[in-house]
């Protein structure tokens, strides 16, 4: 039997008593019930517009500013450096565009395995003639070549923006954010890091991290969808990305996502309080799945650096391609197992993973990303491995 732990609110079992096993937490996590409870008052009686001057508005304005202070304290940043957004994509777009248009960066250095929120933005700026674009070389295990990054920075004639993600959302590789940050400082470059997969999963000390922009999205750590943050280091000044009512201290116009912001802060608070316990449990489960796959499925290979500098929540595995395995994700879904081939941010388009194509040239393999949360169990891992044995 699969453990029928309650994973979220109102998620009914499938027909005939079937239980879904959810191993796609890098795409989104379920909403923590404590987070929902924190949000509920702002979905019901505390409904005032935060820009209104009367009591309904004042109490919701206070909720937003308390959330900002809470997030800033956890990340060891100043509250004035935290801006609430609709999520990681908006945050990265804002940081990258501002670096080019406001901070004078005419050369962008990135990698070929960034999230599309970054890749498509920098490609657009290049096509429009607003910035030159260079890609740093990658090592065979998917980590960036730090020596090549320094070479690109040292030989560039224009001011640079370096945009590299902290943890890759498909293979889990973790960037040495301090090493990159210090290189950027050495060459007077602006540094943006997409930290969507690490905020809520990794301790931050932004006062002692040489980075200009980081991003976060609540739905990656059991918060609500549609709300994120952009950290803007206090030593730089950028112009608004959205214009209108002057919300978010004139940086982002539009009525604030009140209950989302409250949910973001609560989810981050819970994730931080339980970090040691949850990360150890999830890392143990990931390593257990690696061992079980090795024991039970011949020729399985793992992408990236899964047991090295890697995020504990993500495991990318490639299996030999055959008539049975070619429809692997579809067949896993039929067996009520939720996993993915890569990023979930392609609106259902099955174009394959640009990350896997870049680091794994073997076209005779089928890749599945398994990503874990505190709600998963080893019993579920066993069931998934047994199902994979049948399907491959």
Beta strands, then each sheet from edge to edge (+ up, - down):
strand 1: 21-22
strand 2: 82-85
strand 3: 107-110
strand 4: 132-135
strand 5: 160-163
strand 6: 190-193
strand 7: 213-217
strand 8: 228-232
strand 9: 301-302
strand 10: 314-320
strand 11: 337-338
strand 12: 365-371
sheet 1: 1+ 11+
sheet 2: 2+ 8- 7+ 6+ 5+ 3+ 4+
sheet 3: 9+ 10- 12+
end
